[in-house]
Amino acid sequence: REVRMRPGSFDEVTERVGTCMAALRESGLVPGWRDELWPATRGFDAEPLFAVERAAVPLLGLRGYGVHCNGLVRRQDGTLALWVARRAKDKATWPGKLDHVVAGGQPLGISPFENVVKECGEEAGIPEELARKVAKAAGLVSYRQELTDRNHIKRDVLFCYDLHLPEDFTPKPVDGEVEGFELWEMADVMSSVAYTDDFKPNVQLVLIDMFVRHGLVTPEQEGYIALAK
């Protein structure tokens, strides 16, 4: 199947698509409505053709983009710990799941780094000056996820960042999207990813990427090649 758009300006097409998606929402076909507009593009660097409700992006076969941040703390003994968020139970998606200290979709008109800085303040109370100092780009993770309960396939690219936060800094909930934050020993994070589904699925992918990058899993361990792919 394919969707063909009548020619029009960005605003005109955005309005037409919005009307269509609103009707689908009324029919219960667009769960998890966010009231957030995402760009519809042929690629991340391409000019957006129109904007569409975030929850409707997979319905149009579009690729979504976002930022995920590993909130790392380097202990005095050299070991790493990770700040872990617990999603609010009233979240439209994945309520109550464990999450990154900072994560969010990539909206219109802002770069991934500036989005990280914005989300740091909005989600975890991380001051702008600190966020700009500690946020380091660390690659990306792309995935395709079949959501059988919604009858569509989600295709996302996540820009990964490491936030090396000071030991004396504690993030705090700001916008109500998380219940709270806990500082976990890395061994406990790895055990949770390996043996439970407590973390949100795409968070697990970014964490695995972080484990590999920081040498927390090595080629000597069984399954390393499959994991590192």
PyMOL CGO cylinders between C-alpha atoms (Angstrom):
from pymol import cmd
from pymol.cgo import CYLINDER

trace = [
    CYLINDER, 0.00, 0.00, 0.00, 1.10, 3.58, -0.51, 0.3, 1, 1, 1, 1, 1, 1,
    CYLINDER, 1.10, 3.58, -0.51, -0.13, 7.04, 0.37, 0.3, 1, 1, 1, 1, 1, 1,
    CYLINDER, -0.13, 7.04, 0.37, -0.14, 9.71, -2.33, 0.3, 1, 1, 1, 1, 1, 1,
    CYLINDER, -0.14, 9.71, -2.33, -0.32, 13.37, -1.33, 0.3, 1, 1, 1, 1, 1, 1,
    CYLINDER, -0.32, 13.37, -1.33, -1.77, 16.13, -3.45, 0.3, 1, 1, 1, 1, 1, 1,
    CYLINDER, -1.77, 16.13, -3.45, 0.82, 18.86, -4.03, 0.3, 1, 1, 1, 1, 1, 1,
    CYLINDER, 0.82, 18.86, -4.03, 0.68, 21.69, -1.56, 0.3, 1, 1, 1, 1, 1, 1,
    CYLINDER, 0.68, 21.69, -1.56, 2.70, 23.78, 0.84, 0.3, 1, 1, 1, 1, 1, 1,
    CYLINDER, 2.70, 23.78, 0.84, 4.10, 22.41, 4.09, 0.3, 1, 1, 1, 1, 1, 1,
    CYLINDER, 4.10, 22.41, 4.09, 1.24, 23.95, 6.07, 0.3, 1, 1, 1, 1, 1, 1,
    CYLINDER, 1.24, 23.95, 6.07, -1.44, 22.77, 3.63, 0.3, 1, 1, 1, 1, 1, 1,
    CYLINDER, -1.44, 22.77, 3.63, -0.27, 19.16, 3.62, 0.3, 1, 1, 1, 1, 1, 1,
    CYLINDER, -0.27, 19.16, 3.62, 0.19, 19.24, 7.40, 0.3, 1, 1, 1, 1, 1, 1,
    CYLINDER, 0.19, 19.24, 7.40, -3.42, 20.37, 7.79, 0.3, 1, 1, 1, 1, 1, 1,
    CYLINDER, -3.42, 20.37, 7.79, -4.78, 17.68, 5.44, 0.3, 1, 1, 1, 1, 1, 1,
    CYLINDER, -4.78, 17.68, 5.44, -2.82, 14.90, 7.11, 0.3, 1, 1, 1, 1, 1, 1,
    CYLINDER, -2.82, 14.90, 7.11, -3.81, 16.21, 10.53, 0.3, 1, 1, 1, 1, 1, 1,
    CYLINDER, -3.81, 16.21, 10.53, -7.49, 16.05, 9.62, 0.3, 1, 1, 1, 1, 1, 1,
    CYLINDER, -7.49, 16.05, 9.62, -7.08, 12.47, 8.43, 0.3, 1, 1, 1, 1, 1, 1,
    CYLINDER, -7.08, 12.47, 8.43, -5.15, 11.39, 11.54, 0.3, 1, 1, 1, 1, 1, 1,
    CYLINDER, -5.15, 11.39, 11.54, -7.71, 13.03, 13.83, 0.3, 1, 1, 1, 1, 1, 1,
    CYLINDER, -7.71, 13.03, 13.83, -10.43, 10.96, 12.16, 0.3, 1, 1, 1, 1, 1, 1,
    CYLINDER, -10.43, 10.96, 12.16, -8.38, 7.79, 12.60, 0.3, 1, 1, 1, 1, 1, 1,
    CYLINDER, -8.38, 7.79, 12.60, -7.87, 8.71, 16.24, 0.3, 1, 1, 1, 1, 1, 1,
    CYLINDER, -7.87, 8.71, 16.24, -11.62, 8.97, 16.74, 0.3, 1, 1, 1, 1, 1, 1,
    CYLINDER, -11.62, 8.97, 16.74, -11.87, 5.42, 15.35, 0.3, 1, 1, 1, 1, 1, 1,
    CYLINDER, -11.87, 5.42, 15.35, -9.30, 4.20, 17.86, 0.3, 1, 1, 1, 1, 1, 1,
    CYLINDER, -9.30, 4.20, 17.86, -6.62, 3.57, 15.23, 0.3, 1, 1, 1, 1, 1, 1,
    CYLINDER, -6.62, 3.57, 15.23, -3.99, 5.98, 16.60, 0.3, 1, 1, 1, 1, 1, 1,
    CYLINDER, -3.99, 5.98, 16.60, -3.34, 4.95, 20.22, 0.3, 1, 1, 1, 1, 1, 1,
    CYLINDER, -3.34, 4.95, 20.22, -1.01, 6.92, 22.46, 0.3, 1, 1, 1, 1, 1, 1,
    CYLINDER, -1.01, 6.92, 22.46, -1.85, 10.33, 20.98, 0.3, 1, 1, 1, 1, 1, 1,
    CYLINDER, -1.85, 10.33, 20.98, 0.77, 12.89, 22.14, 0.3, 1, 1, 1, 1, 1, 1,
    CYLINDER, 0.77, 12.89, 22.14, -0.26, 16.25, 20.64, 0.3, 1, 1, 1, 1, 1, 1,
    CYLINDER, -0.26, 16.25, 20.64, 3.32, 16.52, 19.34, 0.3, 1, 1, 1, 1, 1, 1,
    CYLINDER, 3.32, 16.52, 19.34, 4.15, 17.21, 15.70, 0.3, 1, 1, 1, 1, 1, 1,
    CYLINDER, 4.15, 17.21, 15.70, 6.99, 15.28, 14.08, 0.3, 1, 1, 1, 1, 1, 1,
    CYLINDER, 6.99, 15.28, 14.08, 8.60, 16.00, 10.70, 0.3, 1, 1, 1, 1, 1, 1,
    CYLINDER, 8.60, 16.00, 10.70, 7.82, 13.73, 7.75, 0.3, 1, 1, 1, 1, 1, 1,
    CYLINDER, 7.82, 13.73, 7.75, 10.98, 13.50, 5.65, 0.3, 1, 1, 1, 1, 1, 1,
    CYLINDER, 10.98, 13.50, 5.65, 12.75, 11.25, 3.15, 0.3, 1, 1, 1, 1, 1, 1,
    CYLINDER, 12.75, 11.25, 3.15, 15.73, 11.22, 5.53, 0.3, 1, 1, 1, 1, 1, 1,
    CYLINDER, 15.73, 11.22, 5.53, 16.97, 12.95, 8.66, 0.3, 1, 1, 1, 1, 1, 1,
    CYLINDER, 16.97, 12.95, 8.66, 18.85, 15.67, 6.78, 0.3, 1, 1, 1, 1, 1, 1,
    CYLINDER, 18.85, 15.67, 6.78, 16.11, 16.24, 4.19, 0.3, 1, 1, 1, 1, 1, 1,
    CYLINDER, 16.11, 16.24, 4.19, 13.63, 19.10, 4.28, 0.3, 1, 1, 1, 1, 1, 1,
    CYLINDER, 13.63, 19.10, 4.28, 10.37, 18.04, 5.96, 0.3, 1, 1, 1, 1, 1, 1,
    CYLINDER, 10.37, 18.04, 5.96, 7.45, 17.57, 3.59, 0.3, 1, 1, 1, 1, 1, 1,
    CYLINDER, 7.45, 17.57, 3.59, 4.85, 18.04, 6.31, 0.3, 1, 1, 1, 1, 1, 1,
    CYLINDER, 4.85, 18.04, 6.31, 4.39, 17.53, 10.05, 0.3, 1, 1, 1, 1, 1, 1,
    CYLINDER, 4.39, 17.53, 10.05, 2.31, 14.78, 11.60, 0.3, 1, 1, 1, 1, 1, 1,
    CYLINDER, 2.31, 14.78, 11.60, 1.17, 13.71, 15.06, 0.3, 1, 1, 1, 1, 1, 1,
    CYLINDER, 1.17, 13.71, 15.06, 3.95, 11.71, 16.70, 0.3, 1, 1, 1, 1, 1, 1,
    CYLINDER, 3.95, 11.71, 16.70, 1.76, 8.70, 17.46, 0.3, 1, 1, 1, 1, 1, 1,
    CYLINDER, 1.76, 8.70, 17.46, 0.78, 8.46, 13.78, 0.3, 1, 1, 1, 1, 1, 1,
    CYLINDER, 0.78, 8.46, 13.78, 4.33, 8.32, 12.40, 0.3, 1, 1, 1, 1, 1, 1,
    CYLINDER, 4.33, 8.32, 12.40, 4.44, 4.48, 12.15, 0.3, 1, 1, 1, 1, 1, 1,
    CYLINDER, 4.44, 4.48, 12.15, 1.06, 4.39, 10.40, 0.3, 1, 1, 1, 1, 1, 1,
    CYLINDER, 1.06, 4.39, 10.40, 2.57, 6.28, 7.46, 0.3, 1, 1, 1, 1, 1, 1,
    CYLINDER, 2.57, 6.28, 7.46, 5.67, 4.11, 7.29, 0.3, 1, 1, 1, 1, 1, 1,
    CYLINDER, 5.67, 4.11, 7.29, 7.84, 7.00, 8.39, 0.3, 1, 1, 1, 1, 1, 1,
    CYLINDER, 7.84, 7.00, 8.39, 11.06, 6.66, 10.33, 0.3, 1, 1, 1, 1, 1, 1,
    CYLINDER, 11.06, 6.66, 10.33, 11.05, 8.30, 13.74, 0.3, 1, 1, 1, 1, 1, 1,
    CYLINDER, 11.05, 8.30, 13.74, 14.03, 9.93, 15.44, 0.3, 1, 1, 1, 1, 1, 1,
    CYLINDER, 14.03, 9.93, 15.44, 14.87, 10.53, 19.06, 0.3, 1, 1, 1, 1, 1, 1,
    CYLINDER, 14.87, 10.53, 19.06, 17.62, 11.10, 21.63, 0.3, 1, 1, 1, 1, 1, 1,
    CYLINDER, 17.62, 11.10, 21.63, 18.54, 8.77, 24.51, 0.3, 1, 1, 1, 1, 1, 1,
    CYLINDER, 18.54, 8.77, 24.51, 21.04, 9.66, 27.22, 0.3, 1, 1, 1, 1, 1, 1,
    CYLINDER, 21.04, 9.66, 27.22, 22.98, 7.32, 29.49, 0.3, 1, 1, 1, 1, 1, 1,
    CYLINDER, 22.98, 7.32, 29.49, 23.26, 9.15, 32.82, 0.3, 1, 1, 1, 1, 1, 1,
    CYLINDER, 23.26, 9.15, 32.82, 26.65, 7.84, 33.93, 0.3, 1, 1, 1, 1, 1, 1,
    CYLINDER, 26.65, 7.84, 33.93, 28.49, 8.46, 37.20, 0.3, 1, 1, 1, 1, 1, 1,
    CYLINDER, 28.49, 8.46, 37.20, 32.18, 7.57, 37.53, 0.3, 1, 1, 1, 1, 1, 1,
    CYLINDER, 32.18, 7.57, 37.53, 32.85, 6.40, 41.08, 0.3, 1, 1, 1, 1, 1, 1,
    CYLINDER, 32.85, 6.40, 41.08, 36.07, 7.27, 42.88, 0.3, 1, 1, 1, 1, 1, 1,
    CYLINDER, 36.07, 7.27, 42.88, 37.17, 3.65, 42.47, 0.3, 1, 1, 1, 1, 1, 1,
    CYLINDER, 37.17, 3.65, 42.47, 36.76, 3.97, 38.68, 0.3, 1, 1, 1, 1, 1, 1,
    CYLINDER, 36.76, 3.97, 38.68, 33.57, 1.92, 38.35, 0.3, 1, 1, 1, 1, 1, 1,
    CYLINDER, 33.57, 1.92, 38.35, 30.49, 3.20, 36.53, 0.3, 1, 1, 1, 1, 1, 1,
    CYLINDER, 30.49, 3.20, 36.53, 26.98, 3.64, 37.89, 0.3, 1, 1, 1, 1, 1, 1,
    CYLINDER, 26.98, 3.64, 37.89, 23.85, 4.61, 35.95, 0.3, 1, 1, 1, 1, 1, 1,
    CYLINDER, 23.85, 4.61, 35.95, 20.93, 6.87, 36.79, 0.3, 1, 1, 1, 1, 1, 1,
    CYLINDER, 20.93, 6.87, 36.79, 17.69, 4.99, 36.04, 0.3, 1, 1, 1, 1, 1, 1,
    CYLINDER, 17.69, 4.99, 36.04, 14.27, 6.59, 35.67, 0.3, 1, 1, 1, 1, 1, 1,
    CYLINDER, 14.27, 6.59, 35.67, 10.91, 4.98, 36.42, 0.3, 1, 1, 1, 1, 1, 1,
    CYLINDER, 10.91, 4.98, 36.42, 8.26, 6.10, 33.92, 0.3, 1, 1, 1, 1, 1, 1,
    CYLINDER, 8.26, 6.10, 33.92, 5.06, 7.52, 35.37, 0.3, 1, 1, 1, 1, 1, 1,
    CYLINDER, 5.06, 7.52, 35.37, 2.19, 5.06, 35.55, 0.3, 1, 1, 1, 1, 1, 1,
    CYLINDER, 2.19, 5.06, 35.55, -0.07, 7.43, 33.60, 0.3, 1, 1, 1, 1, 1, 1,
    CYLINDER, -0.07, 7.43, 33.60, 2.25, 7.65, 30.58, 0.3, 1, 1, 1, 1, 1, 1,
    CYLINDER, 2.25, 7.65, 30.58, 0.52, 6.93, 27.27, 0.3, 1, 1, 1, 1, 1, 1,
    CYLINDER, 0.52, 6.93, 27.27, 3.23, 4.42, 26.34, 0.3, 1, 1, 1, 1, 1, 1,
    CYLINDER, 3.23, 4.42, 26.34, 5.18, 1.93, 28.46, 0.3, 1, 1, 1, 1, 1, 1,
    CYLINDER, 5.18, 1.93, 28.46, 3.83, 3.16, 31.82, 0.3, 1, 1, 1, 1, 1, 1,
    CYLINDER, 3.83, 3.16, 31.82, 5.89, 2.13, 34.84, 0.3, 1, 1, 1, 1, 1, 1,
    CYLINDER, 5.89, 2.13, 34.84, 8.83, 0.82, 32.81, 0.3, 1, 1, 1, 1, 1, 1,
    CYLINDER, 8.83, 0.82, 32.81, 12.45, 1.66, 33.60, 0.3, 1, 1, 1, 1, 1, 1,
    CYLINDER, 12.45, 1.66, 33.60, 13.96, 4.29, 31.32, 0.3, 1, 1, 1, 1, 1, 1,
    CYLINDER, 13.96, 4.29, 31.32, 16.96, 6.48, 30.66, 0.3, 1, 1, 1, 1, 1, 1,
    CYLINDER, 16.96, 6.48, 30.66, 17.53, 9.54, 32.82, 0.3, 1, 1, 1, 1, 1, 1,
    CYLINDER, 17.53, 9.54, 32.82, 16.77, 11.65, 29.73, 0.3, 1, 1, 1, 1, 1, 1,
    CYLINDER, 16.77, 11.65, 29.73, 15.14, 10.57, 26.47, 0.3, 1, 1, 1, 1, 1, 1,
    CYLINDER, 15.14, 10.57, 26.47, 12.72, 12.05, 23.99, 0.3, 1, 1, 1, 1, 1, 1,
    CYLINDER, 12.72, 12.05, 23.99, 11.52, 12.29, 20.43, 0.3, 1, 1, 1, 1, 1, 1,
    CYLINDER, 11.52, 12.29, 20.43, 13.27, 14.53, 17.94, 0.3, 1, 1, 1, 1, 1, 1,
    CYLINDER, 13.27, 14.53, 17.94, 10.89, 17.42, 17.11, 0.3, 1, 1, 1, 1, 1, 1,
    CYLINDER, 10.89, 17.42, 17.11, 10.84, 19.95, 14.32, 0.3, 1, 1, 1, 1, 1, 1,
    CYLINDER, 10.84, 19.95, 14.32, 13.30, 22.83, 14.19, 0.3, 1, 1, 1, 1, 1, 1,
    CYLINDER, 13.30, 22.83, 14.19, 15.93, 21.73, 16.71, 0.3, 1, 1, 1, 1, 1, 1,
    CYLINDER, 15.93, 21.73, 16.71, 19.21, 19.80, 16.52, 0.3, 1, 1, 1, 1, 1, 1,
    CYLINDER, 19.21, 19.80, 16.52, 19.73, 16.53, 18.44, 0.3, 1, 1, 1, 1, 1, 1,
    CYLINDER, 19.73, 16.53, 18.44, 22.22, 18.19, 20.81, 0.3, 1, 1, 1, 1, 1, 1,
    CYLINDER, 22.22, 18.19, 20.81, 19.91, 21.12, 21.55, 0.3, 1, 1, 1, 1, 1, 1,
    CYLINDER, 19.91, 21.12, 21.55, 17.12, 18.61, 22.06, 0.3, 1, 1, 1, 1, 1, 1,
    CYLINDER, 17.12, 18.61, 22.06, 19.27, 16.80, 24.63, 0.3, 1, 1, 1, 1, 1, 1,
    CYLINDER, 19.27, 16.80, 24.63, 19.90, 20.07, 26.48, 0.3, 1, 1, 1, 1, 1, 1,
    CYLINDER, 19.90, 20.07, 26.48, 16.17, 20.89, 26.43, 0.3, 1, 1, 1, 1, 1, 1,
    CYLINDER, 16.17, 20.89, 26.43, 15.12, 17.43, 27.60, 0.3, 1, 1, 1, 1, 1, 1,
    CYLINDER, 15.12, 17.43, 27.60, 17.76, 17.45, 30.36, 0.3, 1, 1, 1, 1, 1, 1,
    CYLINDER, 17.76, 17.45, 30.36, 16.08, 20.47, 31.91, 0.3, 1, 1, 1, 1, 1, 1,
    CYLINDER, 16.08, 20.47, 31.91, 12.50, 19.39, 31.29, 0.3, 1, 1, 1, 1, 1, 1,
    CYLINDER, 12.50, 19.39, 31.29, 12.79, 15.77, 32.41, 0.3, 1, 1, 1, 1, 1, 1,
    CYLINDER, 12.79, 15.77, 32.41, 15.56, 15.61, 35.00, 0.3, 1, 1, 1, 1, 1, 1,
    CYLINDER, 15.56, 15.61, 35.00, 16.25, 19.14, 36.23, 0.3, 1, 1, 1, 1, 1, 1,
    CYLINDER, 16.25, 19.14, 36.23, 19.77, 19.11, 34.79, 0.3, 1, 1, 1, 1, 1, 1,
    CYLINDER, 19.77, 19.11, 34.79, 20.86, 22.76, 34.41, 0.3, 1, 1, 1, 1, 1, 1,
    CYLINDER, 20.86, 22.76, 34.41, 21.61, 23.91, 30.87, 0.3, 1, 1, 1, 1, 1, 1,
    CYLINDER, 21.61, 23.91, 30.87, 25.24, 24.76, 31.64, 0.3, 1, 1, 1, 1, 1, 1,
    CYLINDER, 25.24, 24.76, 31.64, 25.86, 21.30, 33.09, 0.3, 1, 1, 1, 1, 1, 1,
    CYLINDER, 25.86, 21.30, 33.09, 24.04, 19.55, 30.24, 0.3, 1, 1, 1, 1, 1, 1,
    CYLINDER, 24.04, 19.55, 30.24, 26.12, 21.36, 27.62, 0.3, 1, 1, 1, 1, 1, 1,
    CYLINDER, 26.12, 21.36, 27.62, 29.29, 20.40, 29.47, 0.3, 1, 1, 1, 1, 1, 1,
    CYLINDER, 29.29, 20.40, 29.47, 28.64, 16.70, 30.03, 0.3, 1, 1, 1, 1, 1, 1,
    CYLINDER, 28.64, 16.70, 30.03, 26.55, 15.60, 27.02, 0.3, 1, 1, 1, 1, 1, 1,
    CYLINDER, 26.55, 15.60, 27.02, 28.75, 13.75, 24.54, 0.3, 1, 1, 1, 1, 1, 1,
    CYLINDER, 28.75, 13.75, 24.54, 27.47, 12.20, 21.31, 0.3, 1, 1, 1, 1, 1, 1,
    CYLINDER, 27.47, 12.20, 21.31, 28.05, 8.43, 21.32, 0.3, 1, 1, 1, 1, 1, 1,
    CYLINDER, 28.05, 8.43, 21.32, 26.67, 7.17, 18.02, 0.3, 1, 1, 1, 1, 1, 1,
    CYLINDER, 26.67, 7.17, 18.02, 23.20, 5.92, 17.15, 0.3, 1, 1, 1, 1, 1, 1,
    CYLINDER, 23.20, 5.92, 17.15, 21.00, 2.86, 17.37, 0.3, 1, 1, 1, 1, 1, 1,
    CYLINDER, 21.00, 2.86, 17.37, 18.41, 1.99, 14.73, 0.3, 1, 1, 1, 1, 1, 1,
    CYLINDER, 18.41, 1.99, 14.73, 15.73, -0.66, 15.05, 0.3, 1, 1, 1, 1, 1, 1,
    CYLINDER, 15.73, -0.66, 15.05, 12.48, -1.99, 13.69, 0.3, 1, 1, 1, 1, 1, 1,
    CYLINDER, 12.48, -1.99, 13.69, 9.83, -3.15, 16.14, 0.3, 1, 1, 1, 1, 1, 1,
    CYLINDER, 9.83, -3.15, 16.14, 6.58, -4.93, 15.35, 0.3, 1, 1, 1, 1, 1, 1,
    CYLINDER, 6.58, -4.93, 15.35, 3.80, -3.69, 17.63, 0.3, 1, 1, 1, 1, 1, 1,
    CYLINDER, 3.80, -3.69, 17.63, 1.16, -6.37, 17.29, 0.3, 1, 1, 1, 1, 1, 1,
    CYLINDER, 1.16, -6.37, 17.29, -1.28, -4.63, 19.61, 0.3, 1, 1, 1, 1, 1, 1,
    CYLINDER, -1.28, -4.63, 19.61, -1.29, -1.60, 17.29, 0.3, 1, 1, 1, 1, 1, 1,
    CYLINDER, -1.29, -1.60, 17.29, -0.94, -3.48, 14.00, 0.3, 1, 1, 1, 1, 1, 1,
    CYLINDER, -0.94, -3.48, 14.00, 2.04, -1.51, 12.73, 0.3, 1, 1, 1, 1, 1, 1,
    CYLINDER, 2.04, -1.51, 12.73, 5.83, -1.53, 12.55, 0.3, 1, 1, 1, 1, 1, 1,
    CYLINDER, 5.83, -1.53, 12.55, 7.84, 1.13, 14.35, 0.3, 1, 1, 1, 1, 1, 1,
    CYLINDER, 7.84, 1.13, 14.35, 11.12, 2.18, 12.68, 0.3, 1, 1, 1, 1, 1, 1,
    CYLINDER, 11.12, 2.18, 12.68, 13.30, 4.46, 14.76, 0.3, 1, 1, 1, 1, 1, 1,
    CYLINDER, 13.30, 4.46, 14.76, 16.78, 5.95, 14.86, 0.3, 1, 1, 1, 1, 1, 1,
    CYLINDER, 16.78, 5.95, 14.86, 18.00, 6.96, 18.31, 0.3, 1, 1, 1, 1, 1, 1,
    CYLINDER, 18.00, 6.96, 18.31, 20.89, 9.39, 18.72, 0.3, 1, 1, 1, 1, 1, 1,
    CYLINDER, 20.89, 9.39, 18.72, 22.84, 8.18, 21.76, 0.3, 1, 1, 1, 1, 1, 1,
    CYLINDER, 22.84, 8.18, 21.76, 24.55, 10.46, 24.26, 0.3, 1, 1, 1, 1, 1, 1,
    CYLINDER, 24.55, 10.46, 24.26, 26.58, 9.80, 27.39, 0.3, 1, 1, 1, 1, 1, 1,
    CYLINDER, 26.58, 9.80, 27.39, 26.04, 12.21, 30.27, 0.3, 1, 1, 1, 1, 1, 1,
    CYLINDER, 26.04, 12.21, 30.27, 28.96, 11.90, 32.69, 0.3, 1, 1, 1, 1, 1, 1,
    CYLINDER, 28.96, 11.90, 32.69, 27.25, 13.47, 35.70, 0.3, 1, 1, 1, 1, 1, 1,
    CYLINDER, 27.25, 13.47, 35.70, 29.05, 14.54, 38.89, 0.3, 1, 1, 1, 1, 1, 1,
    CYLINDER, 29.05, 14.54, 38.89, 28.79, 12.22, 41.89, 0.3, 1, 1, 1, 1, 1, 1,
    CYLINDER, 28.79, 12.22, 41.89, 27.18, 15.00, 43.94, 0.3, 1, 1, 1, 1, 1, 1,
    CYLINDER, 27.18, 15.00, 43.94, 24.41, 15.70, 41.41, 0.3, 1, 1, 1, 1, 1, 1,
    CYLINDER, 24.41, 15.70, 41.41, 20.97, 14.12, 41.76, 0.3, 1, 1, 1, 1, 1, 1,
    CYLINDER, 20.97, 14.12, 41.76, 18.40, 14.41, 38.95, 0.3, 1, 1, 1, 1, 1, 1,
    CYLINDER, 18.40, 14.41, 38.95, 14.85, 15.27, 39.92, 0.3, 1, 1, 1, 1, 1, 1,
    CYLINDER, 14.85, 15.27, 39.92, 11.48, 14.81, 38.18, 0.3, 1, 1, 1, 1, 1, 1,
    CYLINDER, 11.48, 14.81, 38.18, 10.24, 18.03, 36.61, 0.3, 1, 1, 1, 1, 1, 1,
    CYLINDER, 10.24, 18.03, 36.61, 7.53, 17.43, 34.01, 0.3, 1, 1, 1, 1, 1, 1,
    CYLINDER, 7.53, 17.43, 34.01, 5.71, 14.52, 35.65, 0.3, 1, 1, 1, 1, 1, 1,
    CYLINDER, 5.71, 14.52, 35.65, 6.79, 11.97, 33.04, 0.3, 1, 1, 1, 1, 1, 1,
    CYLINDER, 6.79, 11.97, 33.04, 8.83, 9.96, 35.55, 0.3, 1, 1, 1, 1, 1, 1,
    CYLINDER, 8.83, 9.96, 35.55, 8.13, 8.93, 39.13, 0.3, 1, 1, 1, 1, 1, 1,
    CYLINDER, 8.13, 8.93, 39.13, 11.72, 9.26, 40.24, 0.3, 1, 1, 1, 1, 1, 1,
    CYLINDER, 11.72, 9.26, 40.24, 15.37, 8.41, 39.67, 0.3, 1, 1, 1, 1, 1, 1,
    CYLINDER, 15.37, 8.41, 39.67, 17.65, 5.83, 41.25, 0.3, 1, 1, 1, 1, 1, 1,
    CYLINDER, 17.65, 5.83, 41.25, 21.41, 5.39, 40.93, 0.3, 1, 1, 1, 1, 1, 1,
    CYLINDER, 21.41, 5.39, 40.93, 22.11, 1.76, 40.00, 0.3, 1, 1, 1, 1, 1, 1,
    CYLINDER, 22.11, 1.76, 40.00, 25.34, -0.16, 40.08, 0.3, 1, 1, 1, 1, 1, 1,
    CYLINDER, 25.34, -0.16, 40.08, 26.20, -1.18, 36.52, 0.3, 1, 1, 1, 1, 1, 1,
    CYLINDER, 26.20, -1.18, 36.52, 26.15, -4.88, 37.39, 0.3, 1, 1, 1, 1, 1, 1,
    CYLINDER, 26.15, -4.88, 37.39, 22.50, -4.51, 38.43, 0.3, 1, 1, 1, 1, 1, 1,
    CYLINDER, 22.50, -4.51, 38.43, 21.66, -2.69, 35.19, 0.3, 1, 1, 1, 1, 1, 1,
    CYLINDER, 21.66, -2.69, 35.19, 23.27, -5.44, 33.13, 0.3, 1, 1, 1, 1, 1, 1,
    CYLINDER, 23.27, -5.44, 33.13, 21.47, -8.14, 35.10, 0.3, 1, 1, 1, 1, 1, 1,
    CYLINDER, 21.47, -8.14, 35.10, 18.11, -6.43, 34.58, 0.3, 1, 1, 1, 1, 1, 1,
    CYLINDER, 18.11, -6.43, 34.58, 18.68, -6.12, 30.83, 0.3, 1, 1, 1, 1, 1, 1,
    CYLINDER, 18.68, -6.12, 30.83, 19.80, -9.76, 30.59, 0.3, 1, 1, 1, 1, 1, 1,
    CYLINDER, 19.80, -9.76, 30.59, 17.12, -11.41, 32.68, 0.3, 1, 1, 1, 1, 1, 1,
    CYLINDER, 17.12, -11.41, 32.68, 14.04, -9.15, 32.87, 0.3, 1, 1, 1, 1, 1, 1,
    CYLINDER, 14.04, -9.15, 32.87, 11.89, -6.94, 30.68, 0.3, 1, 1, 1, 1, 1, 1,
    CYLINDER, 11.89, -6.94, 30.68, 11.75, -4.15, 33.27, 0.3, 1, 1, 1, 1, 1, 1,
    CYLINDER, 11.75, -4.15, 33.27, 13.42, -1.64, 30.95, 0.3, 1, 1, 1, 1, 1, 1,
    CYLINDER, 13.42, -1.64, 30.95, 11.53, -0.14, 28.03, 0.3, 1, 1, 1, 1, 1, 1,
    CYLINDER, 11.53, -0.14, 28.03, 12.53, -2.18, 24.93, 0.3, 1, 1, 1, 1, 1, 1,
    CYLINDER, 12.53, -2.18, 24.93, 14.38, 0.51, 22.98, 0.3, 1, 1, 1, 1, 1, 1,
    CYLINDER, 14.38, 0.51, 22.98, 16.19, 1.57, 26.17, 0.3, 1, 1, 1, 1, 1, 1,
    CYLINDER, 16.19, 1.57, 26.17, 17.60, -1.96, 26.38, 0.3, 1, 1, 1, 1, 1, 1,
    CYLINDER, 17.60, -1.96, 26.38, 19.13, -1.54, 22.91, 0.3, 1, 1, 1, 1, 1, 1,
    CYLINDER, 19.13, -1.54, 22.91, 20.85, 1.72, 23.83, 0.3, 1, 1, 1, 1, 1, 1,
    CYLINDER, 20.85, 1.72, 23.83, 22.10, 0.20, 27.08, 0.3, 1, 1, 1, 1, 1, 1,
    CYLINDER, 22.10, 0.20, 27.08, 23.56, -2.80, 25.25, 0.3, 1, 1, 1, 1, 1, 1,
    CYLINDER, 23.56, -2.80, 25.25, 25.33, -0.40, 22.90, 0.3, 1, 1, 1, 1, 1, 1,
    CYLINDER, 25.33, -0.40, 22.90, 26.73, 1.41, 25.95, 0.3, 1, 1, 1, 1, 1, 1,
    CYLINDER, 26.73, 1.41, 25.95, 27.88, -1.87, 27.53, 0.3, 1, 1, 1, 1, 1, 1,
    CYLINDER, 27.88, -1.87, 27.53, 29.85, -2.69, 24.37, 0.3, 1, 1, 1, 1, 1, 1,
    CYLINDER, 29.85, -2.69, 24.37, 31.33, 0.80, 23.96, 0.3, 1, 1, 1, 1, 1, 1,
    CYLINDER, 31.33, 0.80, 23.96, 32.58, 0.93, 27.54, 0.3, 1, 1, 1, 1, 1, 1,
    CYLINDER, 32.58, 0.93, 27.54, 34.03, -2.58, 27.48, 0.3, 1, 1, 1, 1, 1, 1,
    CYLINDER, 34.03, -2.58, 27.48, 31.53, -3.92, 29.99, 0.3, 1, 1, 1, 1, 1, 1,
    CYLINDER, 31.53, -3.92, 29.99, 30.95, -6.91, 27.71, 0.3, 1, 1, 1, 1, 1, 1,
    CYLINDER, 30.95, -6.91, 27.71, 33.92, -8.34, 25.83, 0.3, 1, 1, 1, 1, 1, 1,
    CYLINDER, 33.92, -8.34, 25.83, 34.61, -10.71, 22.90, 0.3, 1, 1, 1, 1, 1, 1,
    CYLINDER, 34.61, -10.71, 22.90, 35.48, -13.44, 25.40, 0.3, 1, 1, 1, 1, 1, 1,
    CYLINDER, 35.48, -13.44, 25.40, 31.87, -13.60, 26.58, 0.3, 1, 1, 1, 1, 1, 1,
    CYLINDER, 31.87, -13.60, 26.58, 29.41, -15.98, 24.96, 0.3, 1, 1, 1, 1, 1, 1,
    CYLINDER, 29.41, -15.98, 24.96, 27.11, -14.30, 22.45, 0.3, 1, 1, 1, 1, 1, 1,
    CYLINDER, 27.11, -14.30, 22.45, 29.28, -11.19, 22.10, 0.3, 1, 1, 1, 1, 1, 1,
    CYLINDER, 29.28, -11.19, 22.10, 29.11, -11.03, 18.28, 0.3, 1, 1, 1, 1, 1, 1,
    CYLINDER, 29.11, -11.03, 18.28, 25.33, -11.29, 18.18, 0.3, 1, 1, 1, 1, 1, 1,
    CYLINDER, 25.33, -11.29, 18.18, 25.06, -8.72, 20.96, 0.3, 1, 1, 1, 1, 1, 1,
    CYLINDER, 25.06, -8.72, 20.96, 27.50, -6.26, 19.38, 0.3, 1, 1, 1, 1, 1, 1,
    CYLINDER, 27.50, -6.26, 19.38, 25.65, -6.34, 16.05, 0.3, 1, 1, 1, 1, 1, 1,
]
cmd.load_cgo(trace, "trace")
